[in-house]
Amino acid sequence: MKLLLAGLVLTLIVGAQAQWYRFPGEAARGAKDMWRAYGDMWDTNWKNSDKYFHAPGNYDAARRGPGGRWVATVIRWVILKYNVVQLDSAADQEANRWGRNGGDPNRFRPHGLPKKY
């Protein structure tokens, strides 16, 4: 009886809180958003545009929900921790946080960048 009651309470808490079953899909779509922004950055090869591409990648991923926000944080952490790519500057990290927190990515848009991006 106690086990049944504990299971019922746990189900109610989980169902009311996080909709945990959406988390993996949000994370996958968030990772795709980050990958797209990374690809756009490489495709344009625009001088001083890396901060701009960091912000919308994180912004789009975070808009997916908690899973997207989590994957954006993890990707940045892995890049910093293991130097997967050149070490990110403090300005890049600011752009990451700005985007993840819902700030307008155009704040970092370089002058003359094609409207496609």
NORGI-V503000 format. One record per backbone hydrogen bond with DSSP energy under -0.5 kcal/mol. NH is the residue of the N-H (numbers start at 1). CO is the residue of the C=O. If there is no record, write none. Layout:
BEGIN
((NH CO) (NH CO))
END
This chain:
BEGIN
((5 1) (6 2) (7 3) (8 4) (9 5) (10 6) (11 7) (12 8) (13 9) (14 10) (15 11) (16 12) (17 13) (18 14) (19 14) (22 19) (23 20) (26 22) (27 23) (28 24) (29 25) (30 26) (31 27) (32 28) (33 29) (34 30) (35 31) (36 32) (37 33) (38 34) (39 35) (40 36) (41 37) (42 38) (43 39) (44 40) (45 41) (49 46) (53 49) (54 50) (55 51) (56 52) (57 53) (58 54) (59 55) (60 56) (61 57) (62 58) (63 59) (64 60) (64 61) (65 62) (69 65) (70 66) (71 67) (72 68) (73 69) (74 70) (75 71) (76 72) (77 73) (78 74) (79 75) (80 76) (81 77) (82 78) (83 79) (84 79) (93 89) (94 90) (95 91) (96 92) (97 93) (98 94) (99 95) (100 96) (101 97) (102 99) (103 98) (107 104) (108 105) (109 106) (113 110) (117 114))
END
